[in-house]
Amino acid sequence: MKSMIFFILLSIAVHAQQTSRISGHVYDGETGSPLYSASILLKGKNTGGTTDAAGFFSFTAEMSEADTIVISFLGYQKKFIPFAQFKSGNPLSINLTRTLLSAQSIYVTAALGEKEQNPAVLEEISKQTIQENYSVQDVPEYLSTLPSVSFYSDNGGAVGYNYLSIRGFDQRRIAVSVNGIPQNDPEDHNVYWINFSDILSGTDLVVVQRGSGGGISGYPAIGGAVNLITASNSEKPFTYLRTGLGSYNTKKISFESSSGIFNKKSSLYVKLSQITSSGYRDKSFAKLNSYYLSYQQFDDNLVSQINIYGGILEDGLVYTGLPKFTVKDENLRRKNYSYWESDNSQFTWITERRAGEIENFSQPHYEILNEYQFSDNLKLNSALFLVTGNGFYDYDASWAPLSYFRVSSISGFPSSIDPDTIYSPNAIIRAMVENVQYGWIPRFSYKHEGGEFISGLELRKHSSLHWGSLRYGDNLPAGIPQEWKYYSYRGGKDIVNFFVYENYKLNDKLSLQGELQAAYHKYRIYEEQFVANNFSLDNLFLNGRFGVYYNFSEQNALYLTAARVSREPRLKEYYDAAESSGGAVPQFVQRTDGTYDWNEPLVKPETLHALDFGYRYRGQNFDGGINLYAMYFTDEIVKNGDLDRFGQPRTGNMKATEHLGAEVYGIYKPVKQINIIGNFTLSSDKITEGFRYADLSSGVQKIDLAGNRIAGFPGYLANAIVQYEQSGVFLQASARFSGKIYSDNYGDNLKNLLAVYPDLTSYNDNVNDEFFTLGLFASWSFKIFEDARESKVYVQANNVLNNLYSAYAVGGEFFPAAERNFFFGFEVGF
């Protein structure tokens, strides 16, 4: 009996540990290139092999059904494959994904995992896609083909100051990050894309989320979030030389190179670029120099990256729009005035923009990124960063009397002059800013049996120095110093955010996802030179989002998310210290003795409650979805319908508003070579309760805005794209439709209001008309020699039908888009 038991056990052992041969090919999952010298090992055993130059491997060993084969390659995520998948005897094709090293690779991993559950509100753009159809345009224009995304440009072209909107919410209310590090200005909340010239050519991945959130993305998002992951690593060395020439004297030249992996653990990357343009509108030139340096090191459980990048820019100011009657005029639409007045049919006064009205700015970024793998389930991502900025803005001051510059007896100037009546026809103001921001963002990720838990901190400190001077002017009284500063103050902001995130899979069909963020933000203005309005103000916000995802088949899924997000106004909305000489006062409760109660601001944070409900279908040839959203605000920060001195929209609270919308997205692939992509957004964005107090000749009037459309939100957006790719040829046609946009909050009632209050506005048309534009892109990729990287020639045509339209408007100022224009490019890869 014992002999029989021993024989049975021996037979089982022999059967379980049989000699088997496995084989396969290992490729880069994005490019399809074979990976040479990838490691193939039996998990827990010192048995395996490596791939050859073609990415092929084959080895024989004793293996059982319980064994797992581990495929790894430096700079790529490991892949674990059960032995059973090799039992067919045929070579297995294995694609590895490159490691996304960044402070937010945790966020990206979570977001892309979430994309499997609610793809209708998440978009990803891979490096391969960027390489196919990117030329010279700034990020907002490049993203404008995505659902619910729109953009406009100050100068009408693709280079310069461009502005991004998602669901109609401008970029101040979009959480933007690069490598997981927030890029929204801490004081102004804006994103200055002009400082990120040509960043897309060195970007590995772009993730765009539509809708609200507040946890992993760092800064609270209202309209959405955009995260760019810059170049990480390359297995092999490469070099690209790129050049291009286009309309409006637009030129691009760039150099990009990677060392590949050297010393079996290191990689070095560099990119230098210059983009110049005369601009579509007069005197709207741009000279944008950018650089990006990156070093990566791969140790056993630690991946480290040091990034230094930034830009040095010079551009001609073009922040004022034009009256609507110029939009259809081929000559007038290109004008660039410092100031103008009109009777809505012709100009009645103009101040020409001068060549000396320019901007210079430099903003380097320094990053140390680390990812430490404690175990297969636990890892830490860390980002230490420093951002500095220094530059000036020279603009016309012929409109300002000397009193605006505090040239009066109060400031020690001769009492014989009347500062309220003396003007300098050619005066120029220099507005100077110096910024320093540094911080640390650690994030822990733990994979458990049911899903993944993430927790982390965001610690940031920002400080700034702002001053304005009368740089020069004619007919000025004697005794005014050349660099007389009429305002000077320091600003600051401290940010401490703590967040947690959980993605929990209850079963194969049902998943739950939640994020929670506690955010402490503290503003400061101090060392104000003249009126000493020094204060600090802090806010504590609790933001969260919760989602339920149900996959009732491999092709079909439903999801529902709910979010609550609060965020504070800009620092300038509490107090515009740069305009104190022009009468700006702190927006705080004023006591009877004339002092301010700094704990009682008149402007309030906005609070959003939002719901998203969606369905998606994912089939073999079609992938699409629909998303419905409802967003309800208390004290929403909306545009008032006019611009400040620096060309930025003024904003204020609206007591109650609502945004309702539907987003439809689909991609159809009839054959391998063709993609047909479409998306459509329909929205209703209204004020449900709110007023504007207008200071008119008849006195202060309280104007009811309830029921009006909110300024800046298009009624609909649509994109249709057709792509064809075969044998190195890539063709793309893209059509974009945009509904009308109201330039203020008076909606359809403007004409009726003007009949009662003739001086309510200086314009009588507040509608930016709907428009349609068509773009074409064609390229041919080829190799100069067999082992070289692909080279490419391409041509891009924008606004092919030459429609004359304005892409955006604020109050009576409309921003015309460029007419038909072209860009030709050539790149050589080695």
SVG drawing of the C-alpha trace seen along z (x, -y; Angstrom):
<svg xmlns="http://www.w3.org/2000/svg" viewBox="-36 -126 64 128">
<polyline fill="none" stroke="black" stroke-width="0.4" points="0.0,0.0 2.8,-2.4 4.6,-1.6 1.4,-2.4 1.0,-5.8 4.6,-6.6 4.2,-5.7 1.1,-7.9 2.9,-10.9 5.9,-10.3 3.8,-10.3 2.0,-13.5 5.4,-15.2 6.8,-14.1 3.6,-15.3 3.7,-18.6 7.4,-19.3 7.7,-18.4 10.4,-19.8 8.8,-22.4 10.0,-24.8 8.5,-28.3 9.1,-31.0 7.9,-34.4 8.7,-38.0 8.9,-41.0 8.0,-44.4 7.6,-48.1 3.9,-48.3 3.6,-51.7 6.1,-51.6 6.1,-47.9 9.9,-47.8 11.5,-44.6 13.3,-44.9 16.8,-43.5 18.1,-41.8 14.8,-41.8 14.9,-39.4 12.7,-36.3 12.6,-34.4 10.6,-31.8 9.2,-33.6 11.1,-32.5 13.7,-30.5 17.0,-31.3 15.9,-29.9 15.3,-31.8 16.9,-33.7 17.0,-37.0 15.7,-38.2 17.8,-38.6 18.0,-41.6 14.7,-40.7 13.1,-40.5 12.8,-36.7 13.4,-34.3 13.3,-30.6 14.4,-28.3 13.7,-24.9 13.2,-24.2 11.1,-22.2 7.8,-24.0 4.4,-23.4 0.9,-24.8 1.6,-27.0 4.6,-28.7 4.6,-32.3 7.0,-33.8 8.3,-37.3 9.2,-39.5 11.1,-42.7 13.2,-45.3 14.8,-48.4 12.5,-51.4 9.4,-49.2 6.7,-47.8 7.2,-44.1 4.7,-41.6 3.6,-38.4 2.3,-35.7 1.0,-32.3 2.8,-29.2 -0.5,-28.0 -0.5,-30.8 2.6,-29.3 1.2,-25.7 0.0,-26.0 3.7,-25.8 3.4,-28.8 5.6,-31.9 3.7,-34.4 3.8,-38.1 4.3,-40.2 4.0,-44.0 5.6,-46.0 4.5,-49.4 7.2,-52.0 7.5,-53.2 5.7,-56.6 8.0,-58.1 6.5,-61.2 5.0,-62.5 1.7,-61.8 2.3,-58.4 0.1,-57.2 -2.6,-59.6 -2.1,-58.6 -2.3,-54.9 -5.5,-55.5 -6.9,-57.7 -6.2,-55.3 -7.6,-52.5 -10.7,-54.6 -10.9,-55.2 -11.8,-51.5 -14.8,-52.4 -15.9,-55.8 -14.1,-56.6 -16.7,-59.3 -15.0,-61.8 -11.4,-60.8 -9.1,-61.1 -5.5,-60.0 -3.2,-61.1 -0.1,-59.0 3.3,-60.0 2.6,-58.2 -0.5,-60.2 1.3,-63.5 4.1,-62.5 1.6,-61.9 -0.3,-65.2 1.6,-67.8 3.4,-70.7 3.9,-74.0 0.6,-74.9 0.3,-75.5 -1.4,-73.0 -4.9,-74.6 -5.3,-74.4 -3.9,-70.9 -6.4,-69.7 -9.4,-71.5 -10.5,-68.4 -11.4,-66.6 -15.0,-66.5 -16.1,-69.7 -12.7,-71.4 -12.4,-74.9 -9.7,-77.5 -9.0,-81.0 -5.9,-83.1 -5.2,-86.8 -3.4,-87.2 -5.6,-84.8 -2.8,-82.3 -1.4,-79.1 1.6,-80.8 1.5,-83.2 -1.2,-83.6 -3.7,-80.8 -6.5,-80.0 -8.1,-76.6 -11.7,-75.9 -13.4,-72.6 -17.2,-72.5 -16.9,-76.3 -14.9,-76.7 -11.7,-78.7 -8.3,-77.5 -8.3,-79.2 -10.8,-76.5 -9.0,-73.7 -6.4,-71.8 -3.3,-71.7 -0.2,-69.8 3.1,-68.7 4.6,-65.5 2.0,-65.8 3.2,-69.2 0.4,-71.9 1.0,-74.7 -1.9,-77.0 -0.5,-80.3 -1.1,-80.3 -2.3,-83.9 -4.0,-84.3 -5.0,-80.6 -4.2,-81.1 -2.0,-78.9 0.4,-80.7 0.9,-78.2 3.3,-80.6 5.8,-79.6 5.5,-75.9 6.4,-76.5 6.9,-73.2 6.4,-71.1 4.2,-68.7 7.1,-67.5 8.7,-66.1 5.6,-64.7 4.9,-61.0 1.3,-61.2 -1.5,-63.7 -4.5,-62.8 -7.6,-65.1 -10.4,-64.7 -13.7,-66.5 -15.7,-67.5 -15.0,-68.2 -12.6,-66.6 -10.2,-67.5 -8.2,-64.5 -5.3,-63.0 -4.9,-65.8 -3.8,-68.2 -5.5,-71.5 -9.3,-71.4 -10.8,-71.1 -14.1,-72.6 -14.2,-72.2 -11.6,-69.4 -8.0,-68.5 -5.1,-68.3 -1.9,-66.4 1.2,-66.2 3.8,-63.6 7.0,-64.7 9.7,-62.5 10.8,-59.7 13.3,-57.2 14.3,-55.5 15.8,-52.1 18.0,-53.1 19.8,-56.4 18.1,-58.7 18.3,-62.2 15.8,-64.4 16.3,-67.6 13.1,-69.5 12.4,-72.6 9.4,-74.3 8.1,-77.4 4.5,-78.8 2.2,-81.7 2.8,-85.0 6.6,-84.3 6.2,-81.4 9.4,-79.4 10.4,-76.5 13.7,-74.8 14.4,-72.2 16.9,-69.6 15.9,-66.5 18.2,-63.7 18.4,-60.8 21.3,-58.7 19.3,-55.6 20.1,-53.3 23.8,-53.5 25.7,-51.8 22.7,-49.5 20.7,-51.9 20.9,-55.5 19.4,-57.7 19.9,-61.3 17.5,-63.4 17.8,-66.9 15.5,-69.1 16.1,-72.6 13.6,-74.6 12.9,-78.0 9.5,-79.1 9.2,-82.6 6.2,-84.3 5.2,-87.8 1.7,-86.9 -1.6,-87.2 -2.5,-90.6 -0.3,-93.7 2.7,-93.9 1.9,-90.6 5.2,-88.9 6.5,-86.1 10.0,-84.7 9.8,-81.6 12.9,-79.7 12.6,-76.6 14.8,-73.9 14.3,-70.6 17.0,-68.5 16.3,-65.2 18.4,-62.5 17.0,-59.2 18.5,-56.4 17.0,-52.9 18.1,-51.1 16.8,-47.9 13.7,-49.3 14.2,-53.0 13.7,-55.1 14.9,-58.7 14.5,-61.5 15.9,-65.1 14.2,-67.6 15.2,-71.1 13.0,-72.9 11.5,-76.2 11.4,-79.0 12.7,-82.5 10.2,-84.5 9.7,-87.9 6.4,-88.9 4.4,-91.9 1.4,-92.8 -2.0,-92.0 -4.3,-91.5 -7.1,-93.9 -9.9,-92.6 -11.7,-94.5 -15.3,-95.7 -17.5,-93.2 -17.8,-95.1 -14.1,-94.4 -14.5,-90.6 -15.7,-90.3 -13.3,-93.0 -10.0,-91.4 -8.0,-94.5 -9.5,-95.8 -9.6,-92.3 -5.8,-92.3 -5.5,-95.6 -3.9,-95.7 -4.7,-98.9 -3.8,-99.7 -7.1,-101.5 -10.1,-102.2 -13.6,-103.6 -16.4,-103.0 -20.0,-103.7 -20.4,-100.0 -20.0,-100.7 -16.7,-102.5 -13.9,-103.6 -14.2,-107.0 -10.9,-106.9 -7.8,-104.7 -4.5,-104.5 -2.0,-102.6 0.0,-99.8 3.6,-100.9 6.6,-98.7 7.8,-99.3 4.8,-97.5 6.3,-94.1 6.7,-91.4 9.8,-89.5 9.7,-86.5 11.7,-83.5 10.3,-80.7 12.7,-77.7 11.4,-74.6 13.5,-72.2 12.2,-68.8 13.5,-65.8 11.1,-62.8 11.5,-59.5 9.5,-56.2 10.4,-53.6 8.9,-50.2 8.7,-48.7 7.0,-45.6 4.9,-44.4 1.9,-46.1 3.4,-49.2 5.2,-52.1 6.1,-55.7 6.2,-58.5 7.8,-61.8 8.3,-65.1 10.5,-68.0 10.2,-71.1 11.2,-74.7 9.8,-77.2 11.1,-80.7 9.8,-83.4 11.1,-86.8 9.8,-89.3 8.1,-92.5 5.2,-93.8 5.6,-97.3 2.3,-98.8 0.8,-102.1 0.0,-104.7 -1.0,-107.7 -4.5,-107.4 -3.3,-108.0 -2.9,-111.4 0.2,-111.9 -2.0,-111.3 -2.4,-107.7 1.4,-107.4 1.3,-109.1 3.3,-112.0 1.9,-114.6 2.8,-116.6 1.8,-113.8 4.7,-111.7 7.1,-114.7 6.8,-116.2 6.5,-119.9 3.0,-121.2 2.9,-123.6 1.8,-120.8 -1.8,-119.6 -1.4,-115.8 -5.0,-115.3 -4.7,-117.3 -1.2,-116.5 -0.9,-113.5 2.2,-112.1 1.2,-111.2 3.8,-108.5 4.1,-107.2 5.0,-103.5 4.3,-101.5 6.5,-98.7 4.8,-96.0 7.3,-93.7 6.8,-90.4 9.2,-88.0 7.9,-84.6 9.4,-81.8 7.4,-78.6 8.7,-75.4 7.2,-72.3 7.0,-68.6 4.3,-66.1 4.7,-62.6 2.1,-59.9 1.8,-56.3 0.0,-53.6 -1.1,-50.3 -2.6,-47.5 -4.8,-45.2 -7.0,-42.3 -10.0,-44.4 -8.2,-47.3 -5.9,-50.2 -5.6,-52.8 -3.6,-56.0 -2.8,-58.7 -0.6,-61.7 0.3,-65.3 0.8,-68.5 3.0,-71.1 3.6,-74.3 4.9,-77.8 4.7,-80.7 6.0,-84.2 6.0,-87.1 7.1,-90.7 5.0,-93.0 5.8,-96.6 4.9,-99.1 7.0,-102.0 6.6,-105.0 9.3,-103.8 9.3,-106.9 7.1,-109.5 7.1,-112.9 6.4,-116.2 6.9,-115.0 7.7,-117.5 11.3,-117.7 12.3,-115.7 10.6,-112.4 13.1,-109.5 13.4,-107.4 12.2,-104.2 9.7,-105.8 7.5,-103.0 3.9,-103.9 3.0,-100.6 4.9,-97.8 3.8,-94.9 4.6,-91.3 2.2,-88.4 2.2,-84.9 0.3,-81.7 0.8,-78.6 -0.9,-75.4 -1.3,-72.2 -3.4,-69.5 -4.1,-66.0 -5.9,-63.4 -7.0,-59.8 -8.2,-57.8 -9.7,-54.3 -10.7,-52.2 -12.4,-49.1 -13.7,-46.2 -16.6,-44.5 -16.8,-41.8 -16.2,-41.3 -19.0,-43.7 -19.3,-46.3 -16.6,-48.8 -16.5,-51.8 -14.2,-54.7 -13.8,-57.6 -11.4,-60.5 -11.3,-63.0 -9.2,-66.1 -8.7,-68.4 -7.1,-71.7 -5.7,-74.5 -4.9,-77.7 -3.5,-80.9 -3.2,-84.2 -1.0,-87.1 -0.3,-90.6 2.4,-92.4 4.9,-95.2 2.5,-97.3 4.5,-100.5 1.9,-103.3 -1.4,-102.4 -0.2,-99.5 -3.2,-97.3 -1.4,-94.3 -3.4,-91.2 -3.6,-87.4 -6.6,-85.2 -6.9,-81.5 -9.5,-78.9 -10.0,-75.3 -11.9,-73.2 -13.1,-69.6 -13.5,-68.3 -14.6,-64.8 -15.9,-62.6 -17.5,-59.2 -18.3,-56.9 -20.1,-53.7 -19.2,-51.7 -21.2,-48.7 -19.9,-46.6 -22.8,-44.4 -20.9,-42.9 -17.5,-43.1 -18.8,-45.7 -21.3,-47.7 -21.0,-49.7 -22.8,-52.3 -21.3,-54.7 -22.5,-57.5 -20.2,-60.0 -21.0,-62.7 -18.6,-65.4 -18.4,-68.4 -15.7,-71.0 -14.9,-74.4 -12.2,-76.8 -11.2,-80.4 -11.2,-83.5 -8.0,-84.9 -5.9,-87.1 -6.7,-90.1 -10.4,-89.7 -9.8,-90.2 -7.6,-93.3 -6.2,-94.5 -3.1,-96.2 -1.6,-97.1 -4.6,-99.4 -4.7,-101.0 -3.5,-104.3 -6.5,-104.2 -9.0,-103.7 -9.0,-100.0 -9.8,-99.2 -9.8,-95.9 -12.9,-93.8 -13.5,-93.4 -16.1,-94.7 -15.1,-98.2 -15.6,-99.3 -17.1,-102.6 -13.6,-103.9 -12.6,-103.3 -10.4,-100.2 -11.0,-96.8 -12.0,-93.6 -9.6,-91.2 -11.6,-88.2 -14.8,-89.3 -14.1,-89.3 -16.9,-90.5 -16.0,-88.0 -16.6,-84.4 -15.3,-80.9 -17.4,-79.1 -18.9,-75.7 -20.0,-73.1 -22.2,-70.0 -22.0,-67.9 -23.3,-64.7 -22.1,-62.7 -24.0,-59.7 -22.8,-57.8 -22.9,-54.8 -20.1,-53.4 -19.9,-50.7 -16.6,-49.1 -16.8,-46.8 -14.3,-45.5 -14.7,-48.3 -16.6,-51.0 -15.9,-52.6 -18.2,-55.2 -20.1,-56.7 -22.5,-59.3 -22.2,-61.3 -24.8,-63.5 -23.7,-66.1 -25.4,-68.5 -23.4,-71.1 -25.0,-73.3 -23.0,-76.3 -23.3,-78.5 -21.4,-81.8 -19.9,-80.7 -17.0,-82.9 -18.2,-84.2 -16.9,-86.7 -18.4,-90.1 -18.0,-91.1 -15.0,-93.4 -11.2,-93.1 -8.7,-94.4 -5.6,-96.5 -3.7,-93.4 -6.3,-92.0 -7.7,-89.4 -11.5,-89.0 -12.8,-90.6 -14.8,-88.2 -17.2,-88.1 -19.6,-85.9 -23.1,-84.9 -25.4,-83.6 -26.7,-80.5 -26.0,-79.0 -26.5,-75.7 -24.7,-73.9 -26.5,-71.0 -25.0,-69.1 -24.7,-66.0 -21.5,-64.7 -21.4,-62.1 -18.2,-60.5 -17.4,-57.8 -14.6,-56.3 -15.3,-54.0 -12.7,-51.9 -14.3,-50.5 -10.9,-49.1 -7.4,-49.0 -6.2,-52.1 -9.1,-54.5 -10.4,-56.1 -13.6,-58.2 -13.9,-60.2 -16.7,-62.4 -17.8,-64.2 -20.7,-66.5 -21.5,-68.6 -24.8,-70.3 -25.0,-72.5 -27.2,-74.9 -25.3,-77.3 -27.6,-79.7 -27.8,-82.1 -30.6,-81.0 -30.2,-83.8 -27.9,-86.8 -27.6,-90.5 -25.1,-93.1 -24.8,-96.5 -24.0,-98.9 -22.7,-102.4 -24.5,-104.5 -25.2,-108.2 -28.6,-107.6 -27.0,-106.1 -26.2,-102.6 -28.7,-100.2 -29.4,-96.7 -29.9,-94.6 -31.5,-91.1 -29.6,-88.5 -31.7,-85.4 -32.4,-83.2 -29.6,-84.6 -26.8,-82.6 -23.5,-82.8 -20.7,-84.7 -18.1,-82.6 -20.0,-79.3 -20.8,-77.9 -24.2,-76.4 -22.7,-73.5 -19.4,-72.1 -18.7,-69.5 -15.8,-67.8 -15.5,-65.4 -12.2,-63.9 -11.2,-61.4 -7.8,-59.8 -6.0,-57.5 -2.7,-55.8 -0.8,-53.3 2.7,-52.7 4.1,-55.8 1.4,-58.1 -0.9,-59.9 -3.8,-62.1 -6.2,-63.9 -9.2,-66.1 -10.8,-67.8 -13.9,-69.9 -14.9,-72.0 -18.2,-73.6 -18.9,-76.0 -22.2,-77.5 -22.6,-81.2 -21.1,-82.6 -22.4,-85.6 -19.7,-88.1 -21.4,-89.2 -24.2,-88.0 -27.0,-90.1 -27.9,-87.4 -30.7,-88.2 -31.8,-91.1 -29.0,-93.5 -30.9,-95.5 -33.9,-95.9 -31.6,-97.0 -29.8,-99.5 -33.2,-101.1 -33.6,-101.7 -30.0,-102.3 -28.2,-103.8 -24.8,-103.9 -24.9,-100.4 -22.4,-99.3 -20.5,-100.9 -21.5,-98.1 -24.9,-96.9 -24.0,-93.3 -22.9,-90.7 -23.0,-87.6 -19.9,-85.9 -21.5,-84.1 -21.3,-80.4 -18.6,-79.3 -17.2,-76.4 -13.6,-75.7 -11.8,-73.0 -8.2,-71.8 -6.1,-69.4 -2.9,-67.6 -0.7,-65.3 2.6,-63.7 4.9,-61.1 7.2,-59.1 10.3,-57.3 13.7,-56.1 16.9,-57.6 18.7,-54.3 17.5,-50.9 18.4,-51.4 17.5,-55.1 14.5,-56.6 11.7,-57.7 12.0,-61.0 9.0,-63.0 7.7,-65.7 4.3,-67.3 2.0,-70.1 -0.8,-71.5 -3.6,-73.8 -5.8,-75.7 -9.2,-77.4 -9.1,-75.9 -12.4,-77.5 -11.0,-80.9 -14.0,-81.7 -13.8,-85.1 -14.9,-84.5 -14.0,-85.4 -13.3,-82.6 -14.2,-84.4 -15.4,-87.7 -15.4,-89.6 -17.9,-92.5 -17.4,-94.5 -14.0,-93.0 -13.9,-90.2 -10.9,-88.1 -10.7,-87.3 -9.2,-83.9 -6.6,-83.8 -7.6,-83.4 -6.4,-80.4 -2.9,-79.6 -0.2,-76.9 2.7,-75.3 5.3,-73.1 7.6,-70.9 10.5,-68.5 12.2,-66.3 15.1,-63.9 15.5,-61.0 18.7,-59.2"/>
</svg>
